[in-house]
Amino acid sequence: MSLPVIVIITIAGYFAALMLLSALASRGSDSRTFFTGGRRAPWPLVAFATMGAAISGVTFISVPGMVAAKGYAYLQMVLGFIVGYAAIAFVLVPLFYRRNLVSIYGYLEQRFGGSTYRSGAWLFFVSKMLGAAVRFFVVCAVLQLLVFGPLGISFVFNVIVTIALIWLYTARGGVKTVIWTDALKSFCLITSVILCIYFVARNLGLSAADIPAAVASHHTSRIFFFDDPRSAQYFWKQFVAGVFMAIAITGLDQDMMQRNLACRDSRGSQKNMMVSAVVQFFVIALFLMLGTLLVMFCERTGTAMPAKSDELFGMVATHDAMPVAVAVLFVLGLVSAAYSAAGSALTSLTTSFTVDIIGAHRGGDERRLSRVRRAVHMAMSACMGIVIIVFYYLSEEDAISAVYTLASYTYGPILGLFAFGMAFPTRPVRDRLVPVVCVAAPVLSWALTRLLSALWAYHTGFELLLINAAFTMLGLLILKPKT
């Protein structure tokens, strides 16, 4: 059986499972359950789903490949994620539940005013659209290489088909569907990575007991980097950036927080956050371990490393020396990660655009709201497809770096707005000028990174997020209301 056929069968089987789960989860759904899941989801289910939600197709592809150049430096950032999740659980979650928010950006309207609220919503829209497109682009590119390309099908048609499938299973159920499909994704991801580790290790002649020592002794398994503060891999830069990156791209992201706001109460949501953070650390460690084994396979067989690190996992998984099961597991893990993440992004984009940007929920007419929501959902799907195609022709950077670089620019002002609001709970701002601040902060951050590089050869990593947030807060302090 040829590889394209195997891939198509695997995708068809997974999609059938998604549709069945979506049909069961969406029974009795309306606009309220689309946006919040009715706030009846049990926290253990949400914790398992949230862990998977944080692991996209980019993680599945890019993390194993990055070990060749960066070792296990990413774990330094993931350690920071745990601290960031704690801040989300015990600071942001009680705030959002206390204010009974459908969209978390409603806080900005209550604290600052309409212009700030719309600024936060638009920043999220751009951030999530670009981030989700980058993540899903990786999957479409791999499917193009494995399936559509060999069959003579264009990349554009590839994107149209995959986006249509995702729209189909998220169109009705919303957050309820997202939570259950994320749980399925988590199961598939963990199963795939563990079995891939087993098969690659067996090909290398390693037993289960041999794997830890073999991985630990390999040059790619270095975790901590304390020697060069100017390096992007320096521990404190990675760790601190991880703390605030988690707060920004999870705690201040409607996509991620819509799951947590679906819990019955804030206490359940807090349990979910902390459990998912710890489990995520160990799952990422498994991906990095797999990456070392993939590099060892290339060294053992004399296989040249791919030009792009993101191609390493797929190249080894489909190698003639590997059993077909590895290719199937690779596709299953990749597709489960991608479909779930893209479906979740479409749901959150639909929620934010419908609620925050056009305010369709304010009329109280369920029939009209449902009609608007469906139209927005369709428009978000089309927009994502267009962005994926554009990124396909422009991208040269490894995908996970691209995701976090984009997040540093677009989530920085969101982090600054929320941080200012909570640090100065009564200080007024000039609400109508906040959009200017939110545009100026990323521009100034970009200029500062170029200046630091030119003058001191300082490589700005993910701390760019903090610089961006600091410029935003500074702008809000400067622009005092007229007395």
N, C-alpha and C positions, 0 to 999 in steps of 0.2 A: 504494500500500500504506500503511495507516494506521500511526501510530507504535506503538500497542500491539502490533500484529502483528509489526512489525520487532523490537521489544524481546523478545517471546516467542521468535521464531526465533533471535535472537542468544543468549539464555539457554539455549535447548534445544541449540544447537550447542556452546556452551562446556561445558555439563553432560555432553554425550555424550563430549567429549574428556576431561573429568575422570574419568568412569567407566571409560573405556578405560585411561587412565593408572593409575588406582587398581587395576584388575584385574591389570595387568602388574606393578605395584610390590608388590602384596600376596601374590604367589605364594609359598607356603612360609612364610607368616607364622605366628607364635605369639605368646604374651604377651611373650616376651623381645624379639622384633623390634618388637612394638607399642610398647614403652616406649623402646627405645634404637636401633632400626633395625639391631641386630646389630653395630653399630660397624664397618661396612664401607663407609660412604659416602665416595666420593672428595671431597677438600676443594674442588676447583674447582666441583663441582656444589653443594655445601653453601654456598659463598660466593655463588653466583648466586641460590640459593634464599633465603639469609638476607637479602640485599639486598631482595628482594621482600617477605619476611616483615615487614620494618620499615615497609613502605608498605602501609597498610590502605586500606579504602574511605574512611575519614576523611581520610587524606592526599589521596586522589584528588579528593575533593569540597571539603574545607575549605581546603587550602593555596592553590589558585588564587584562592579567594574572599577570603582574608584580606589580600591585597595592597592592597585598596582602603583599608583602615583602618590596616594595620600595615606596609605596604611589604614589604621583604625581610628584616625583623628576624629571621624564623625561621632564616635562614641562620647567624646568630650562634650560635644554639643547636645547629645541625647541626655547626658547627665544633667545638663542645664535645663532640659525640657522638664525633668521631674520637679525641679524647684519651681519652674514656671507654672506647671500644672497645679502645684500646691497654692500658688498665689491666685490662680483662677478659681480654684475650689473654695477658698476661704475669704476671698475679697469680692470677686466679680459675681460668682453664682448667687450669693445671698442678695446682692444688689439687684440683679436681674429678676429674681423671683419676687423680691419685695415690691418691685415696681410693676410686676405682672406684664412683662413686655412680650409682644409677639415677635418683633424684630428688636435686636439688642441696640440698634441705632436710635431707637426711640428715646434712650437715655439722653442723647445729645440734644434732642428737641426740648426735653424737660429741663435740662441744665443750662443750655445756651440760647436756643432759639431755632427758628426754621432754617436759616441759611447754614448754620453749623450742622444741623440734622441732615440736610440734603447733601452737604459736602461729604459727611461720613458715609452716606449711602452710595454716593457716586464713587468714592474711593474704593469702597468694598466692591462695587460692581466692576470697576476696572481691574482691581486686584484679583478677584475670583475668576473673572473671564480669562485674563491672561494666564493665571496660574493653572486653572483647569485645562486650558487649551494646551499649555506646555506639557502637562502630565499626560493628556490623552494623545497628544501628538506622538509621544514615544511609542505608544501602543500601535497607533495607525502605521507608523514607520516600520515597526517590526512585522506587522501583518502584511504590509506591502512587500517586504523582503521575502517572507515565507510563503505567502499565499497569492496575493493579488498580482504581484510582479510576474511570477512564473506563469500565471494564467493570462497575462497580457491585459490586465485591468488597471486603469489609471488610478493615481493616488486620490484624485478628487472624488471618483466614484467610491473608493474605499471609505473616505471620510463620510460621505453622504449616507452610505449603508449603516455604518457603525453608529453615527449620531441618531439616525432614524430608529434603530433598535433601542437605544437608550431612552429616547423620547417616549417610545411605545410603552415601556414598563414603568416609567415614572409619571405618566400623564395624569393618573387618577389618585394614586395613594399618597403621594407626597412623603412627609416625614415618616409615617408609619411604614411605608414600603422601604424607605432608605434604611431605617434601623434594622429591619429583618434581612435585607439584602447585604448590608454591611456585616451582619453576623455570619451569613453564608460566606462572604468574602474572607473574613478572618479565619474561618475554618479551612478554606481552600488554600490561603496563603501559608498558614503554618504547616499544613500537611505537605504542600508542594516543596517548601524550602527544606524541611526535614528529610523528605524522600530524595530530593536532589543531592543533598549532602551525602546521604547513604550511597547512592549510585555512583557519584563521582569519586568518593573515597574508595569504594570497592574497585573501581577501575584503576585507582592508584595503588591497589594492594594493601589498603589500610582497613583494619577492623575498627569497630566502634570505639574500642578502648585505645586505639592508636591515634585517633583523630586529634584529641586535645594537645598531645605532645607534638605532633607533626605541625599543627597550625601554630602553636606557640613558638616553635623554633624557626619558623619561616620569617624572612625579612619584612614581609608585608603586614605582620601582626602587631606592629608597634602602636600603642594606644595613646600615650601621653607625650606631648611635645612642649617642653619648657625652655628650650635652648635659644630660640630666636624670636624675641617679641615682635619683630617686623613681619614675621611669617603669618600667613593666613591660618596656619595650623597651630599657632601658639595656644596653649591650653586656656589661659584666662580669656583670650579673645573668643575662643570657641564656646567656653562654658557660659560666660556672661551673655554672649549673643544668643545662646540656646535658651537661657531663662526668658529673655525678652522676646525672642522669636516665637516661643511657645505662647506667651501671653498675647502677642499680636495675631499670629496666624491660627490660634485656637480660641483663646478667650475673647478676642475682638472680631471674630469671623462668624458671620451668621450661619455659614455652612456647618461649621463644627459645633457651634453652640446650640443649633436647633435640636440636635440630639439630646443634649444635656437639659434643655428646657422642656423636653418631652417626659422627663422623670416626674414622679408624683409630687415630689417636694425637693427643697434645696439640699436636705441631708442626703437623700438618695443620689442626687446629682454630684455631691461632693465625694461620696464613696466611689461612684463611677469614675470620676476624674483621676483619683489617686491609684485605683487598681489598674486602669488602662495605661497610665504613665509607666508604672513598674513593668507591666507585661510588655509594653512597647520596647523598653530597653533591651529585654532579653531576645525579642524577635529580631530587632536590628542587629544584635550581636550574632544571631544565626546567619543573617544575610552576609555580614562581613566575613564570618568563618567560611561560608560558601565561596566568597570571593577569593580567599586565599587558596582554597582547593582548586578553583578554576585556573588560577595563575600557575599552581603546581602542575596541573594537567598540561598546560601549554609548554611549560619547561620540560616536562617528562617526554612529551611527544614531539618536541621541536616545532610546535605550531606557533607561527608568528602572532604576536599580540595585535589586535585590531587597531586601526588608526584612531577610532573613537572608543573610549572605555565603555560606553553604553552598549557596545556590540559584543562584549566579551561573553556574557551569560548565554545569549542566543547562539553565538558561534559554537561554544562548547556543547550546549544542549543538543544541537542538531549535527554534531560531529559524527562521522561514520563509526568511530570507536565507541560511541555511547549507545546504549539500548534505546529503542523507540520510546520507552516509558519516560525517559528524561525529557524528550521533546514534548510529549503530552503534558507532563507536569509543568514544564516551562510555560506552555501556552495556557494551561488552566490557571496557573498563578497569575500570569500577566493579564489575562482577560478578566478574571474575577476582580483584580485590583482596579483595572481601568474602568470597567463598566460601572462598578459601584461608586467609584470616586466621581466619575462624570455625571452619573445620575444624581448623586448628592449635590454636586455643584449646580446642576440645572434646577433642582428644587429650591436651593437657597437663593439663587439668582432670581427665580420667579417670585419667591417670597419678598425679597428686598425690593425688587422693582415695583411689584404690585402694591406693597404696603408703604414703603418709604418714599419712593420717587413719584408715583402717580396717585398714591393715597386712595386706591380703589376700595379699601375696606371701610372707609369712613361713612359711606351711605347706609350701611346696614342691610342692603338688598342682596340676599344670598344668590339669587339667580344672576343678577348683573355681575356680582363678584366672581362667580364661577366662570362666566363667559369671558371676562377680562383676564382672569388667571390662565385660562386655556390659551388665549391669544398670546399672552406674554410668554408662556411656556414654549410655544411654538417659535416665537421670535428669538428667545434665548438660545434655542437649539440651533437655529440658522446662524446666529451670530457666532456661536462657538465653532461651528464648522468652518466659517470663513477665517477666523483667527488661526485655527489649526493649519489650514492650507497656507496662509501667509507665513506662519512660523516655519513650516516645512522648507520653504525656499530661502529663509533668512538665517536659520540657526546653524551655529558652528560649535557652541559651547556644550559641555556635558549637561544633561537635563537637570540634574538635581541642583547644580550650581546656578543654572538659569532661573529655576523656581525661587530660590532664596534671594538671588539678586533682585529679581522683580519684586518680591515681597518686601525687601528692605526699602525700596523706593515708594511703593504704593501703600504699605501698611504703616510706614513711619508716621505720617500725619495722623492716622487713626489712633495709633498708640499715644501720640502727643496730645490729642484732643481728650481722650479718656483720662490720661495721667493728669493733665491740667485740671480737668473737672473734679477729680477725686482729691488732688493735692490742695486745690483752692476751691472748696465747695461753695463759697459765697462770692467769690471775686467775679465781677461782671466783665464781659468782653464786648467788643464791637461786632456783633453777630454778622452784620452784612459784609464785613471785611474778612471774615474767616476763610472763605474760599480763596482769597488772594494768598493768605498765609499757607494754605494747603498746597498751592501750586508752587510758591516760592521755596518752601522747605526742601523738596526733592531737588530743585535746580541748584540751590546753594550746597546741598550735600554732594551732588555730582561734581560741582566746581571744587569743593574742598578735597575730595578724593584725588582729583587730578593734581592739585597743588601739593598735597602730601607726597604723592608719587614723584613729582618732578623735583621737589626740594630735598627730600630725605629718603627717597626710595622706599617709602612706607607703603606696604600693600594693605589696603583697606579690605577687610573681609566682611563678615556678617554684622560687625559692629556698626556698619553703615545704617542699620535700622535705628540704633540709638542716636546717632548723629542727626538723622532725619527727624526723629521725635523731639530731640532737644531744640532744633531750629523751629519746630512748630510751637513748642511751649514758649520759646523766647519771643516769637512773633505775637503770641496771644498776650504776653506780658507787656510788650511795647504798645500794642494797640488798645490803650485804655479808652473806655467810653468818655465822651465829652461831658464835663460837669457843668 
